[in-house]
């Protein structure tokens, strides 16, 4: 009977020791020594794609007539774009409105008429033909009630993601080279790479901007000079590497 009681007393003590061992292990573990380095890489690539916005405004004292005249003028604009060989999916409507136009006479506001606005976005997949496409629209013969404006010209890359990934690869390589230099200066060696973080972009990429306005026809057939600049793709990363 005494032996049974002793066994019962020893069992809880063993359980208490077992439950305390993980906490003991955590308290003795230490974080690894690390080196943190930042790397960056920039790639400049000639653009292979262009985008532009073609806007048409038509005015008339009557709303129905403004809509009719605007529809006829935009039909001419769309035909002019398609005649340059652009595919159907390269021309997309991005805005349409019919709104009243007001004027002030003797300090009083009165409605002058209506303005119909129609905007299309144009994608040009061959940058050598940008001037040709823009001049095809700018040289159209339109009624006096309609005016076309070409704006928002910007250049880009068809496969921007691939260039961004290449820039990221270069940024990581630069960061690792910096980490090795710091480790060598401290007389230590690198171990495992514990973390790689991409820095968020701080701003919106800037693109060359061109604006043209046309009403009627151009007096001379002179091509618009367009000289796109290179697209700059930048990447920045931070790596955390164990040292030993």
Secondary structure, 3 states (H helix, E strand, C coil): CHHHHHHHHHHHHHHHHHHHHHHHHHHHCCCCCEEEEEEEEEEEECCCEEEEEEEEEEEECCHHHHHHHHHHHHHHHHHHHHCCCCCHHHEEEEEEEEEEEEEEECCEEEEEEEEEEEEEEEEECCHHHHHHHHHHHHCCCCCCCEEEEEEEEEEECCCHHHHHHHHHHHHHHHHHHHHHHHHHHHCCCEEEEEEEEECCCCCCCCCCCCCEEECCCCCCCCCCCCCCCCEEEEEEEEEEEEEC
